Amino acid sequence: MHLFILDAIKLMPWLVSIISLMKPGYKNVKNNKKLIVPFAEWIKDRNLYVVDRFLNATCSVAYGGAVYSAFEDISMIYPLKIGILDLKTRPTTYFHGNLSQINEGYQEVWNVISKKHNIIFKSNITNISRDQNKIVIKHSGDETSEYDYLIIACNLTGMLEILDTTEEEEEIFSKVKHVGSWKAVFIAKDLPTDAGYVFLDQLESPDVKPALSGFIPEGQVGDGKYLYTTVLGLTTEDGFEEVIKNSNELLEEHFNASEIEWVDNTYWPEYHSHFESKEIKNGIFDKFELMQGKNNTFYVGEILSGISNGLSMDYSFDLVDRFFV
Ligand SMILES: Cc1cc2nc3c(=O)[nH]c(=O)nc-3n(C[C@H](O)[C@H](O)[C@H](O)COP(=O)(O)OP(=O)(O)OC[C@H]3O[C@@H](n4cnc5c(N)ncnc54)[C@H](O)[C@@H]3O)c2cc1C
């Protein structure tokens, strides 16, 4: 216990720099130089006695959980930002200050917004050009619409193909990195149902066979069976079958799980969007912020805000306050 207290004392001075991350986005984060290193390196450099393993696991899980080295260059600022979301009192604009289950994801938000605004659903944007302060959007075949302002709220790698990017935009957009991720759902008998479980071994060693990185019990589906969601310890599109085989072995060996049935899965190649630590140190967020408003264009979304719906919305509210009120 006393070693835990010594670790807490070592971490205490960092609280001040961590608190500065509570503001929306990463404006001025480059001043926080000692936090802009990969999180495993940051934790190692603290020379902690007992909480280092716990901190590593928490950062990995906060960031989605994956396999050894998948998060080799994920700066400490990223998992901290996600962790901070849980400490923050949300503005009342954010679902009355509560973190609520949103069954349809952003669709529910758009359903509400579309009652007052002109929203075009189910339309794929294929080209965006900005001429003389006029934004021309081509979508759904050859249809075009014109606007005064453009707010880009999606993956920037895709934007490189459809937007008439400036040199500045191209430089920043091309530096966005991703770590692919698999989300899967399975049903099983005889697995724990009391809590979410995380397997640390594969996060810590390259010698451990990749398998599911943990599981969350979602609800009983009858006959002693439970439905579980999980993130697989796999970052590429290939290798799914092997990871499922390893996962079954792990669940059977450690929990005596039976009747495991994998019911659904999806691969997200563009998960965990981030900038490399060296880019953050070089002030990429400041350069990005300086672009806000140029060519009547604004940028929101997880690359600027941090991952999660809550952080993305906080950043969007802040952008409205800064430029549109
Ligand atoms: C598997 C998974 C699980 C997650 N779990 C959680 C969670 O539990 N809680 C949480 O808070 N966050 C979670 N996240 C993270 C969260 O979903 C993202 O951080 C958040 O959605 C990012 O918001 P965004 O506005 O940047 O982009 P997005 O939500 O990705 O929105 C971009 C939108 O732009 C659209 N788009 C892109 N290109 C075009 C085009 N050419 N034409 C028309 N439309 C286009 C896309 O279809 C998409 O709807 C999860 C993410 C994933 C992938």
Ligand as a Chemical Component Dictionary entry (heavy atoms), coordinates in Angstrom:
data_LIG
# 
_chem_comp.id                   LIG 
_chem_comp.type                 NON-POLYMER 
_chem_comp.pdbx_formal_charge   0 
_chem_comp.three_letter_code    LIG 
# 
loop_
_chem_comp_atom.comp_id 
_chem_comp_atom.atom_id 
_chem_comp_atom.alt_atom_id 
_chem_comp_atom.type_symbol 
_chem_comp_atom.charge 
_chem_comp_atom.model_Cartn_x 
_chem_comp_atom.model_Cartn_y 
_chem_comp_atom.model_Cartn_z 
_chem_comp_atom.pdbx_ordinal 
LIG C1  C1  C 0 -16.174 0.789  -33.222 1  
LIG C2  C2  C 0 -16.219 2.125  -32.571 2  
LIG C3  C3  C 0 -16.714 2.217  -31.293 3  
LIG C4  C4  C 0 -16.774 3.457  -30.664 4  
LIG N1  N1  N 0 -17.324 3.545  -29.418 5  
LIG C5  C5  C 0 -17.519 4.743  -28.852 6  
LIG C6  C6  C 0 -18.231 4.867  -27.629 7  
LIG O1  O1  O 0 -18.683 3.886  -27.045 8  
LIG N2  N2  N 0 -18.397 6.117  -27.094 9  
LIG C7  C7  C 0 -17.923 7.218  -27.724 10 
LIG O2  O2  O 0 -18.131 8.319  -27.219 11 
LIG N3  N3  N 0 -17.242 7.134  -28.878 12 
LIG C8  C8  C 0 -17.037 5.933  -29.466 13 
LIG N4  N4  N 0 -16.361 5.834  -30.649 14 
LIG C9  C9  C 0 -15.705 7.039  -31.199 15 
LIG C10 C10 C 0 -16.700 7.969  -31.837 16 
LIG O3  O3  O 0 -17.607 7.246  -32.624 17 
LIG C11 C11 C 0 -15.913 8.967  -32.719 18 
LIG O4  O4  O 0 -14.897 9.594  -31.967 19 
LIG C12 C12 C 0 -16.849 10.052 -33.227 20 
LIG O5  O5  O 0 -17.924 9.483  -33.936 21 
LIG C13 C13 C 0 -16.058 10.964 -34.148 22 
LIG O6  O6  O 0 -16.927 11.940 -34.630 23 
LIG P1  P1  P 0 -16.618 12.703 -35.960 24 
LIG O7  O7  O 0 -17.672 13.744 -36.066 25 
LIG O8  O8  O 0 -15.195 13.109 -36.017 26 
LIG O9  O9  O 0 -16.770 11.648 -37.171 27 
LIG P2  P2  P 0 -17.866 10.573 -37.523 28 
LIG O10 O10 O 0 -18.763 10.253 -36.389 29 
LIG O11 O11 O 0 -17.103 9.453  -38.176 30 
LIG O12 O12 O 0 -18.766 11.316 -38.612 31 
LIG C14 C14 C 0 -18.329 11.545 -39.918 32 
LIG C15 C15 C 0 -19.550 11.391 -40.823 33 
LIG O13 O13 O 0 -19.211 11.885 -42.106 34 
LIG C16 C16 C 0 -19.799 11.028 -43.063 35 
LIG N5  N5  N 0 -19.064 11.163 -44.333 36 
LIG C17 C17 C 0 -17.753 10.943 -44.556 37 
LIG N6  N6  N 0 -17.453 11.161 -45.857 38 
LIG C18 C18 C 0 -18.628 11.529 -46.452 39 
LIG C19 C19 C 0 -18.981 11.900 -47.788 40 
LIG N7  N7  N 0 -18.090 11.929 -48.777 41 
LIG N8  N8  N 0 -20.283 12.225 -48.043 42 
LIG C20 C20 C 0 -21.211 12.209 -47.059 43 
LIG N9  N9  N 0 -20.928 11.889 -45.762 44 
LIG C21 C21 C 0 -19.658 11.539 -45.492 45 
LIG C22 C22 C 0 -19.653 9.637  -42.451 46 
LIG O14 O14 O 0 -20.579 8.758  -43.040 47 
LIG C23 C23 C 0 -19.977 9.940  -40.989 48 
LIG O15 O15 O 0 -21.354 9.840  -40.722 49 
LIG C24 C24 C 0 -16.294 4.616  -31.320 50 
LIG C25 C25 C 0 -15.794 4.521  -32.625 51 
LIG C26 C26 C 0 -15.767 3.284  -33.253 52 
LIG C27 C27 C 0 -15.251 3.209  -34.673 53 
# 
loop_
_chem_comp_bond.comp_id 
_chem_comp_bond.atom_id_1 
_chem_comp_bond.atom_id_2 
_chem_comp_bond.value_order 
_chem_comp_bond.pdbx_ordinal 
LIG C1  C2  SING 1  
LIG C2  C3  SING 2  
LIG C2  C26 DOUB 3  
LIG C3  C4  DOUB 4  
LIG C4  N1  SING 5  
LIG C4  C24 SING 6  
LIG N1  C5  DOUB 7  
LIG C5  C6  SING 8  
LIG C5  C8  SING 9  
LIG C6  O1  DOUB 10 
LIG C6  N2  SING 11 
LIG N2  C7  SING 12 
LIG C7  O2  DOUB 13 
LIG C7  N3  SING 14 
LIG N3  C8  DOUB 15 
LIG C8  N4  SING 16 
LIG N4  C9  SING 17 
LIG N4  C24 SING 18 
LIG C9  C10 SING 19 
LIG C10 O3  SING 20 
LIG C10 C11 SING 21 
LIG C11 O4  SING 22 
LIG C11 C12 SING 23 
LIG C12 O5  SING 24 
LIG C12 C13 SING 25 
LIG C13 O6  SING 26 
LIG O6  P1  SING 27 
LIG P1  O7  DOUB 28 
LIG P1  O8  SING 29 
LIG P1  O9  SING 30 
LIG O9  P2  SING 31 
LIG P2  O10 DOUB 32 
LIG P2  O11 SING 33 
LIG P2  O12 SING 34 
LIG O12 C14 SING 35 
LIG C14 C15 SING 36 
LIG C15 O13 SING 37 
LIG C15 C23 SING 38 
LIG O13 C16 SING 39 
LIG C16 N5  SING 40 
LIG C16 C22 SING 41 
LIG N5  C17 SING 42 
LIG N5  C21 SING 43 
LIG C17 N6  DOUB 44 
LIG N6  C18 SING 45 
LIG C18 C19 SING 46 
LIG C18 C21 DOUB 47 
LIG C19 N7  SING 48 
LIG C19 N8  DOUB 49 
LIG N8  C20 SING 50 
LIG C20 N9  DOUB 51 
LIG N9  C21 SING 52 
LIG C22 O14 SING 53 
LIG C22 C23 SING 54 
LIG C23 O15 SING 55 
LIG C24 C25 DOUB 56 
LIG C25 C26 SING 57 
LIG C26 C27 SING 58 
# 
